[in-house]
Amino acid sequence: MARKKSAAKRAREAEEQTKLQRQLENADEDVKKQVIEEFESSEDESSSEEEDEYGELLTEDVEEGLNKVLDALKSKNKELLLNPDVKFFNDPEEGSSTAAKTEKQKPIYLKDYHRMNLLSGDALKEDIEDEGKEFKTYDQEKAEERKELLDDIKSAFKDIEDGEDVDGTDNEDDDGFLKKKDPKTSDSTRQLPNPEQDGEKFLEEFMKQHAWIPHEGDKVVNLDRQGEDDDEFDDAAEKYEQAYNFRYEDPNSAEIISYARNQATMRRNNTGARQKKREREKEEKKKAQEEKEKAVQKKKTEKVNKLTDILETVKKEYGADLDEQTVKKISDRLFDNDFDDSQWDQVLGEIFNDDFYNDGDKKPEWDDDDEIMKDSKQEKDEAAEEVEEAEDEPPKKKSKKEEILEKSKSKKDKKKIKELAEQAIEQDKLKIIDEVEEEREGRSKERGTVFKYREVSPESFGLTTREIFMADDADLNEFIGLKKLAPYRPKEQRVKDRRKFAKKKNLKEWRKKVFRNEEGPEGEGDEILIPVQHSKSKPKSKGKKH
C-alpha cells in the first residue's frame, strides 16, 4: 500500500504546479510552437516503420486483381496482358488511404504523456480532485471490500436458487455449477487440398482462406531461436563423432597420473659403484641362503612324512611298540638307502632280531608258596575263561562312546609317531643339508659353469725366476705392467710387447737400476732372499661428526 502524503507536502507540490501553470500561460507563442515541434519530432523518431507480417494490406481489391492476373496467365491472353490500358489493380493512393484507416494506434510514452498534459492544462486536475476526496483508513477500506465480497456471494447463490447459472444461462436440468460441463470445441482447423495432387486448387484455397495468417491452436515456430537449436544439434553431432572416432582410446589417457613422494625418492644416497656392487652381492647371498633354507625345510618335511608312513605301517602290521631306538634304526636305514616293498622282510628282520627281543626285562622268578603268584595265576585263568566266553558269544555293536575313545586313541598314537619321526629327522639335519647341497651342485653342473677360464701360456719377458722373486712389485710394474699380461689382448699386440720389453738393452738397464748389476743379482744357489717391507703406522683419521 502506498504511503499517504502529508498535508504540508501536498500543499508544497500544489504551489509548484500552480507556478508552472502560470509560467506556461504567460509564455510567448514562440515557446509553445517550439514545444509542439519537439513533440512532433520525438513522435516521428519514436515511430518505426512496421512490416505487413500477416498481409493486412491484402484487401479484397488486391485479391480480385491477383485472381484476374492468374486467369490471364492460365488462359495465355496476350492482348490482355500486353495492353497498357488494362489495370488489374487500383491506384496505390486509394490503397494507402484504406490502409491508414486500419493503421494501429502508435504507442504513447510517459514523456509524451506529460508534455500533452502540460500543453492541455489538465495536469493539476487530479491533484485538486484528490484534495477534495476524503481519505479512508486501512480498517475502513478492508470493511468495504469484505462487504462487497459478501454481497457478490449472496447474489451468486441467489441466482443459482432461481435456476440460473452464474454465467447467465439457464441450468434447470443439472444440479447447478457442481456438475462438470462438456468442453466446447471449435472447428478452427482449415482443410486444404493436397498440393502434390492438385497444385492450382491448393493455391486457390490458400489465398481464399488466408492460410498464412496464424490462428489459435496452430503450432508456433520461433524463428528467433532457430540458430540456437542448430548450434545444439551441431554440438551433439560433434560429441557423437568424437566418441565414435576415439572409442578404442583409453578414457583416462588425458589425465596426468601423479604419485606421492616418499623418503626413498626425496633423499639422495651417495652410493658409489663399489658400494652398489657389494649390496648386490649381499642381496644375492641372502637370496641364495633363503632358497637353501626353503629346500632344506622341504626335504625335511618329505623325510618326516615318509618316515611317519613307514612307522604307522610297522605298528599296524606287526603290532610292536615303537621306541626312540627303533625309530632311529629305521631313519638311519632310510637315509642310507631308500628301500622298496620287496625289501620289507629283510629290513624288518634286521631291526626286530633276537637282540631286540632279548633286550627286554627277564622273567622274574617266584616261589610256589608265594600268595602273589597264586593270585596272578588265578587272574590269568579267569581272563582266559572270559576270552573263551566272549568268542562263543556273537559280536556286539560298539557304542558311540567306545568309538569316540578308539578315535581319540588312534589320534594320540599318530601324534606320538609323528613326534618320534620329527625328532629322528632333526638329529640327522646335517645329512639333509648335505643332500640339498649335492642336489644344487648337480643342477649347477647340468646348467654349465657361468665363466670359462682361458688358458694362458707363461711369459717372463726375459726375466729369470730368481729375478722375479727378488724384485719388488714396484720395480716389476716399472719394467712391465700387469695389463700387458692380460689374456684377452690380441696376439699381434702380445708379440709386439715381447719384442719391445725382452730386448737386452732394456733388461741390462733394469737390472742395473734394481740389483746394481747388469748381469742380475749376485750369488748363486737355491736360496731366495725376499725383502720385507715394514709398514709404517699411519695416523688414524678422526671420524667426521654427523
Legacy VTK file of the C-alpha trace (Angstrom):
# vtk DataFile Version 3.0
C-alpha trace
ASCII
DATASET POLYDATA
POINTS 546 float
0.000 0.000 0.000
1.408 3.434 -0.993
2.279 5.850 1.778
-0.028 8.855 2.115
1.413 12.309 1.628
1.370 14.754 4.454
-0.700 17.908 4.184
2.394 20.130 4.060
3.927 18.138 1.252
0.717 18.214 -0.777
0.476 21.952 -0.318
4.076 22.416 -1.440
3.522 20.362 -4.609
0.306 22.264 -5.396
2.203 25.536 -5.141
4.885 24.342 -7.563
2.327 23.142 -10.094
0.403 26.447 -9.980
3.648 28.373 -10.576
4.476 26.149 -13.532
0.985 26.616 -14.997
1.251 30.416 -14.694
4.611 30.372 -16.443
3.146 28.363 -19.308
0.189 30.705 -19.655
2.455 33.764 -19.660
4.890 32.232 -22.145
5.100 33.555 -25.689
3.593 31.832 -28.649
7.090 31.073 -29.974
7.833 28.888 -26.952
4.591 26.966 -27.424
5.410 26.394 -31.082
8.876 25.131 -30.109
7.394 22.691 -27.610
4.902 21.428 -30.182
7.644 20.941 -32.798
9.775 18.982 -30.313
6.779 16.798 -29.536
6.146 16.065 -33.203
9.830 15.362 -33.933
10.109 12.991 -30.984
6.913 11.311 -32.135
8.373 10.799 -35.596
11.593 9.381 -34.146
9.787 7.019 -31.794
7.591 5.655 -34.539
9.255 2.976 -36.628
8.267 1.503 -39.931
6.210 -1.640 -39.435
6.125 -4.535 -41.838
2.981 -6.204 -43.090
3.595 -9.630 -41.459
0.090 -11.080 -41.767
-0.970 -9.491 -45.080
-3.188 -6.785 -43.666
-2.629 -4.703 -46.833
-4.015 -7.555 -48.910
-7.557 -6.271 -49.291
-10.420 -7.643 -51.383
-9.499 -5.356 -54.275
-5.959 -6.645 -54.286
-7.197 -10.235 -54.183
-9.528 -9.570 -57.057
-6.649 -8.147 -59.102
-4.486 -11.175 -58.311
-7.205 -13.517 -59.451
-7.531 -11.596 -62.725
-3.774 -11.888 -63.329
-3.815 -15.616 -62.611
-6.747 -16.172 -65.004
-4.956 -14.240 -67.723
-1.804 -16.267 -67.238
-3.689 -19.542 -67.311
-5.588 -18.627 -70.484
-2.449 -17.129 -72.062
-4.350 -13.998 -73.123
-1.560 -11.874 -74.599
-3.830 -8.995 -75.580
-4.979 -8.559 -72.004
-1.516 -8.968 -70.542
0.287 -6.707 -73.053
-2.372 -3.970 -73.179
-1.094 -0.927 -71.175
-4.578 0.481 -70.711
-5.762 -2.567 -68.758
-5.373 -2.115 -64.978
-5.652 -5.128 -62.769
-5.123 -3.120 -59.517
-6.414 0.260 -58.295
-4.202 3.281 -57.572
-1.833 2.932 -54.593
-3.145 6.147 -53.046
-6.539 4.590 -52.571
-4.912 1.519 -51.092
-2.833 3.696 -48.756
-5.923 5.584 -47.617
-7.704 2.369 -46.810
-4.601 1.069 -45.055
-4.369 4.259 -42.991
-7.817 3.540 -41.614
-6.682 0.187 -40.318
-3.332 1.519 -39.066
-2.631 0.660 -35.486
-2.529 3.327 -32.823
1.007 4.377 -32.067
2.252 3.931 -28.504
2.401 6.949 -26.169
5.391 7.112 -23.854
5.498 8.733 -20.422
7.435 11.744 -21.700
4.809 12.343 -24.377
2.000 11.959 -21.876
3.443 14.626 -19.513
4.006 17.002 -22.426
0.406 16.602 -23.610
-0.934 17.220 -20.107
1.143 20.377 -19.713
0.022 21.700 -23.096
-3.644 20.974 -22.443
-3.583 22.361 -18.882
-5.096 19.206 -17.274
-2.016 18.336 -15.201
-3.357 19.739 -11.914
-6.873 18.390 -12.132
-6.082 15.042 -10.479
-4.316 16.653 -7.500
-7.214 19.052 -6.999
-9.682 16.153 -7.107
-7.518 14.169 -4.644
-7.572 17.106 -2.226
-11.371 17.196 -2.300
-11.693 13.460 -1.510
-11.831 12.085 1.993
-9.092 9.610 2.802
-10.182 6.318 4.402
-8.253 4.325 6.935
-6.977 0.836 6.365
-9.745 -0.730 8.503
-12.437 1.178 6.620
-11.152 0.004 3.236
-10.996 -3.629 4.388
-14.535 -3.454 5.780
-15.874 -2.121 2.474
-14.033 -4.822 0.479
-15.396 -7.531 2.773
-18.921 -6.166 2.387
-18.635 -6.134 -1.421
-17.365 -9.732 -1.449
-20.280 -10.952 0.716
-22.781 -9.154 -1.491
-21.330 -10.820 -4.608
-21.502 -14.286 -2.996
-25.105 -13.761 -1.879
-26.166 -12.595 -5.336
-24.446 -15.606 -6.917
-26.222 -18.113 -4.641
-29.494 -16.292 -5.219
-29.118 -16.732 -8.984
-28.394 -20.460 -8.507
-31.502 -20.945 -6.395
-33.596 -19.189 -9.053
-32.362 -21.774 -11.628
-29.955 -19.519 -13.489
-26.277 -20.352 -13.752
-23.555 -17.945 -12.793
-22.738 -17.221 -16.399
-26.335 -16.155 -17.104
-27.557 -19.376 -18.772
-30.461 -21.488 -17.554
-29.399 -24.718 -15.936
-32.575 -26.408 -14.730
-31.600 -29.880 -15.967
-28.324 -30.184 -13.991
-27.565 -29.667 -10.346
-26.005 -26.240 -10.572
-22.370 -25.468 -11.044
-21.289 -28.689 -9.294
-21.832 -30.676 -12.462
-18.979 -30.771 -14.975
-19.825 -29.115 -18.273
-18.951 -30.508 -21.651
-15.984 -28.714 -23.182
-16.758 -26.565 -26.167
-14.791 -27.439 -29.260
-14.371 -25.020 -32.082
-13.803 -26.288 -35.557
-10.991 -23.928 -36.338
-8.959 -26.335 -38.451
-8.591 -25.371 -42.069
-8.992 -28.013 -44.706
-6.625 -27.536 -47.640
-6.230 -29.853 -50.623
-3.068 -31.830 -51.163
-0.604 -29.649 -53.123
1.067 -32.693 -54.708
-2.189 -33.877 -56.287
-3.748 -30.536 -57.325
-1.434 -27.558 -57.016
-3.782 -24.977 -58.583
-6.680 -25.817 -56.297
-4.383 -25.705 -53.278
-3.152 -22.231 -54.293
-6.714 -21.010 -54.782
-7.904 -22.284 -51.390
-4.769 -20.993 -49.713
-5.465 -17.474 -50.967
-9.181 -17.642 -50.137
-8.757 -18.868 -46.558
-5.784 -16.599 -45.816
-3.903 -19.651 -44.565
-0.718 -17.682 -43.935
-2.339 -15.851 -41.006
-1.870 -17.862 -37.769
-4.945 -18.919 -35.793
-5.412 -20.282 -32.283
-4.226 -23.858 -31.982
-1.625 -23.573 -34.747
1.891 -24.658 -34.000
4.128 -21.668 -33.369
7.633 -21.817 -34.770
10.057 -19.497 -33.028
12.323 -18.361 -35.818
14.499 -16.338 -33.442
15.731 -19.454 -31.615
16.302 -21.482 -34.732
20.007 -20.691 -34.667
20.330 -21.888 -31.071
18.752 -25.242 -31.956
21.174 -25.586 -34.865
24.115 -24.918 -32.532
22.874 -27.525 -30.051
22.438 -30.047 -32.862
25.951 -29.336 -34.173
27.423 -29.767 -30.674
25.603 -33.074 -30.172
26.741 -34.326 -33.591
30.343 -33.324 -32.873
30.299 -35.106 -29.499
28.921 -38.282 -31.077
31.514 -38.200 -33.854
34.348 -37.688 -31.377
33.097 -40.528 -29.165
32.881 -42.833 -32.188
36.342 -41.938 -33.508
38.032 -42.402 -30.104
36.049 -45.445 -28.968
39.213 -47.582 -28.714
41.217 -44.985 -26.781
41.785 -45.074 -23.037
39.364 -42.615 -21.382
41.954 -41.757 -18.701
44.787 -41.078 -21.157
44.333 -37.312 -20.912
44.743 -37.316 -17.138
48.224 -36.891 -15.681
48.904 -39.545 -13.065
50.765 -38.273 -10.018
52.484 -40.352 -7.368
53.070 -39.445 -3.752
56.635 -38.722 -2.678
58.374 -40.860 -0.068
61.712 -40.898 1.705
63.344 -43.105 -0.934
62.609 -40.618 -3.730
63.231 -37.434 -1.724
66.584 -38.440 -0.206
69.643 -38.750 -2.411
72.021 -41.530 -1.386
75.725 -41.079 -2.084
76.370 -44.669 -3.112
79.273 -45.452 -5.377
79.714 -48.280 -7.851
81.607 -50.488 -5.392
79.028 -49.999 -2.667
76.244 -50.865 -5.088
78.138 -53.973 -6.139
78.607 -55.038 -2.501
74.927 -54.502 -1.797
74.003 -56.504 -4.894
76.275 -59.374 -3.848
74.849 -59.241 -0.334
71.313 -59.498 -1.673
72.291 -62.400 -3.926
73.838 -64.271 -0.983
70.781 -63.601 1.148
68.525 -64.844 -1.628
70.632 -67.981 -2.105
70.543 -68.653 1.662
66.754 -68.296 1.728
66.405 -70.677 -1.209
68.675 -73.160 0.542
66.645 -72.961 3.771
63.426 -73.497 1.843
64.916 -76.534 0.089
66.133 -77.970 3.434
62.703 -77.467 5.033
61.018 -79.093 2.041
63.400 -82.070 2.174
62.893 -82.371 5.916
59.093 -82.403 5.535
59.322 -85.119 2.866
61.523 -87.291 5.111
59.197 -86.812 8.111
56.112 -87.774 6.107
57.810 -90.820 4.626
59.137 -91.998 7.992
55.718 -91.466 9.612
54.048 -93.633 6.967
56.632 -96.410 7.495
56.227 -96.335 11.278
52.423 -96.438 11.048
52.645 -99.420 8.687
55.060 -101.234 11.025
52.833 -100.627 14.048
49.716 -101.738 12.172
51.193 -104.897 10.622
53.379 -106.186 13.426
51.744 -104.601 16.457
55.084 -103.769 18.009
55.515 -100.808 20.321
57.959 -98.307 18.840
60.544 -96.524 20.902
63.236 -93.989 20.041
65.864 -96.626 19.371
63.698 -98.481 16.852
62.732 -95.263 15.103
66.430 -94.268 14.932
67.293 -97.553 13.206
64.571 -97.131 10.615
65.526 -93.495 9.964
69.204 -94.414 9.520
68.246 -97.139 7.059
66.015 -94.646 5.243
68.875 -92.113 4.924
71.366 -94.777 3.834
69.193 -96.131 1.044
65.524 -95.911 0.095
64.181 -99.488 0.222
61.324 -100.905 -1.819
58.365 -103.002 -0.709
60.222 -106.177 -1.730
62.910 -105.461 0.895
60.476 -105.092 3.781
61.125 -108.547 5.286
64.873 -108.088 5.150
64.781 -104.646 6.758
62.350 -105.644 9.485
64.328 -108.842 10.133
67.417 -106.761 10.788
65.535 -104.391 13.098
63.405 -106.907 15.022
66.102 -109.531 15.544
66.854 -111.697 18.606
68.700 -108.856 20.300
65.548 -106.738 20.100
63.518 -109.330 21.967
66.318 -110.198 24.429
66.746 -106.545 25.434
63.538 -106.692 27.451
63.468 -107.440 31.165
63.980 -111.053 32.242
61.090 -113.052 33.622
61.015 -112.798 37.450
61.235 -115.968 39.497
58.566 -116.607 42.098
58.242 -119.230 44.850
55.436 -121.737 44.580
54.166 -120.828 48.070
54.016 -117.124 47.326
50.478 -115.711 47.609
51.073 -113.063 44.958
51.946 -115.739 42.410
48.836 -117.647 43.247
46.638 -114.575 42.776
48.201 -113.764 39.420
47.683 -117.331 38.265
44.021 -117.206 39.238
43.574 -113.916 37.402
45.112 -115.387 34.241
42.768 -118.352 34.381
39.726 -116.134 34.841
40.806 -113.918 31.954
41.222 -116.951 29.694
37.732 -118.142 30.574
36.266 -114.687 29.794
38.000 -114.645 26.429
36.580 -118.076 25.549
33.090 -116.962 26.544
33.437 -113.800 24.509
34.460 -115.802 21.450
31.408 -118.027 21.793
29.042 -115.056 22.058
28.050 -113.204 18.867
29.865 -109.855 18.297
28.022 -106.818 19.655
27.885 -103.411 18.089
30.224 -100.838 19.619
28.665 -97.912 21.395
29.322 -94.315 20.401
31.427 -93.767 23.476
33.709 -96.689 22.579
34.042 -95.385 19.002
34.994 -91.933 20.281
37.581 -93.448 22.634
39.095 -95.511 19.820
39.324 -92.469 17.539
40.983 -90.377 20.225
43.428 -93.208 20.971
44.336 -93.570 17.270
44.872 -89.774 17.033
47.184 -89.854 20.043
49.159 -92.768 18.545
49.569 -90.933 15.229
50.664 -87.775 17.020
53.205 -89.727 19.055
54.581 -91.448 15.935
54.932 -88.103 14.144
56.783 -86.554 17.083
59.207 -89.533 17.113
59.766 -89.152 13.370
60.442 -85.389 13.698
62.941 -85.982 16.496
64.751 -88.633 14.454
64.933 -86.438 11.355
66.060 -83.396 13.424
69.044 -85.393 14.660
70.038 -86.082 11.046
69.617 -82.466 9.882
73.247 -82.253 8.730
72.683 -85.165 6.361
69.671 -83.362 4.869
71.761 -80.208 4.317
74.453 -82.269 2.565
71.847 -83.851 0.299
70.416 -80.439 -0.617
73.874 -79.045 -1.420
74.690 -82.062 -3.590
71.429 -81.619 -5.497
72.108 -77.907 -6.029
75.659 -78.601 -7.236
74.348 -81.236 -9.611
71.847 -78.811 -11.065
74.536 -76.123 -11.471
76.797 -78.618 -13.304
73.946 -79.508 -15.611
73.435 -75.828 -16.448
77.175 -75.420 -17.022
79.651 -73.015 -15.494
78.960 -69.337 -15.893
82.577 -68.278 -16.588
85.150 -70.263 -18.550
88.800 -69.724 -17.708
91.153 -69.164 -20.577
94.485 -70.944 -20.670
97.469 -68.583 -20.868
100.995 -69.511 -21.951
103.705 -68.455 -19.448
105.642 -65.334 -20.398
108.584 -63.873 -18.456
109.786 -61.216 -20.946
113.439 -62.305 -20.458
113.400 -62.279 -16.615
114.500 -65.294 -14.616
112.550 -66.770 -11.744
115.194 -65.570 -9.268
114.920 -62.007 -10.561
111.112 -62.039 -10.390
111.075 -63.211 -6.765
113.867 -60.906 -5.572
112.499 -57.730 -7.198
109.832 -55.581 -5.574
106.349 -55.195 -7.051
107.014 -51.558 -7.831
110.171 -52.472 -9.776
108.338 -55.176 -11.709
105.482 -52.791 -12.532
108.027 -50.265 -13.713
109.538 -52.867 -16.038
106.150 -54.108 -17.363
102.646 -53.557 -16.110
100.048 -56.190 -15.343
97.853 -55.000 -18.193
100.474 -56.329 -20.624
99.880 -59.811 -19.185
96.106 -59.790 -19.804
94.935 -62.920 -21.700
92.293 -61.128 -23.780
94.800 -58.967 -25.666
95.230 -59.749 -29.377
98.104 -61.938 -30.469
99.808 -59.245 -32.569
99.931 -56.890 -29.574
101.411 -59.581 -27.329
104.156 -60.365 -29.866
104.956 -56.664 -30.213
105.267 -56.238 -26.418
107.540 -59.291 -26.162
109.948 -57.854 -28.742
109.940 -54.453 -27.043
110.434 -55.463 -23.393
112.634 -58.536 -23.954
115.482 -56.518 -25.511
118.853 -56.969 -23.817
119.381 -53.237 -23.538
116.162 -52.773 -21.516
116.994 -55.810 -19.331
120.512 -54.516 -18.535
119.230 -51.067 -17.599
116.541 -52.517 -15.334
118.959 -54.968 -13.627
121.495 -52.233 -13.072
118.852 -49.994 -11.515
117.337 -52.689 -9.287
120.259 -55.016 -8.456
123.115 -52.619 -9.298
124.464 -55.238 -11.646
123.810 -55.662 -15.359
124.046 -59.473 -15.082
121.464 -59.772 -12.376
121.580 -60.388 -8.593
124.874 -61.587 -7.160
125.253 -65.004 -5.612
124.141 -68.413 -6.702
122.108 -71.095 -5.018
118.555 -72.026 -4.360
118.086 -69.605 -1.501
115.993 -66.609 -2.360
116.058 -63.632 -0.062
112.668 -61.886 -0.006
112.887 -58.310 1.242
110.391 -57.468 3.958
108.879 -54.013 3.997
107.950 -52.671 7.425
104.587 -50.938 7.168
104.615 -47.517 8.720
101.755 -46.842 11.071
99.508 -44.187 9.659
97.788 -41.733 11.949
94.169 -42.556 12.456
91.834 -40.127 10.812
89.333 -38.598 13.085
85.818 -39.610 12.260
83.570 -36.935 10.948
80.883 -35.805 13.224
77.454 -36.316 11.761
LINES 1 547
546 0 1 2 3 4 5 6 7 8 9 10 11 12 13 14 15 16 17 18 19 20 21 22 23 24 25 26 27 28 29 30 31 32 33 34 35 36 37 38 39 40 41 42 43 44 45 46 47 48 49 50 51 52 53 54 55 56 57 58 59 60 61 62 63 64 65 66 67 68 69 70 71 72 73 74 75 76 77 78 79 80 81 82 83 84 85 86 87 88 89 90 91 92 93 94 95 96 97 98 99 100 101 102 103 104 105 106 107 108 109 110 111 112 113 114 115 116 117 118 119 120 121 122 123 124 125 126 127 128 129 130 131 132 133 134 135 136 137 138 139 140 141 142 143 144 145 146 147 148 149 150 151 152 153 154 155 156 157 158 159 160 161 162 163 164 165 166 167 168 169 170 171 172 173 174 175 176 177 178 179 180 181 182 183 184 185 186 187 188 189 190 191 192 193 194 195 196 197 198 199 200 201 202 203 204 205 206 207 208 209 210 211 212 213 214 215 216 217 218 219 220 221 222 223 224 225 226 227 228 229 230 231 232 233 234 235 236 237 238 239 240 241 242 243 244 245 246 247 248 249 250 251 252 253 254 255 256 257 258 259 260 261 262 263 264 265 266 267 268 269 270 271 272 273 274 275 276 277 278 279 280 281 282 283 284 285 286 287 288 289 290 291 292 293 294 295 296 297 298 299 300 301 302 303 304 305 306 307 308 309 310 311 312 313 314 315 316 317 318 319 320 321 322 323 324 325 326 327 328 329 330 331 332 333 334 335 336 337 338 339 340 341 342 343 344 345 346 347 348 349 350 351 352 353 354 355 356 357 358 359 360 361 362 363 364 365 366 367 368 369 370 371 372 373 374 375 376 377 378 379 380 381 382 383 384 385 386 387 388 389 390 391 392 393 394 395 396 397 398 399 400 401 402 403 404 405 406 407 408 409 410 411 412 413 414 415 416 417 418 419 420 421 422 423 424 425 426 427 428 429 430 431 432 433 434 435 436 437 438 439 440 441 442 443 444 445 446 447 448 449 450 451 452 453 454 455 456 457 458 459 460 461 462 463 464 465 466 467 468 469 470 471 472 473 474 475 476 477 478 479 480 481 482 483 484 485 486 487 488 489 490 491 492 493 494 495 496 497 498 499 500 501 502 503 504 505 506 507 508 509 510 511 512 513 514 515 516 517 518 519 520 521 522 523 524 525 526 527 528 529 530 531 532 533 534 535 536 537 538 539 540 541 542 543 544 545
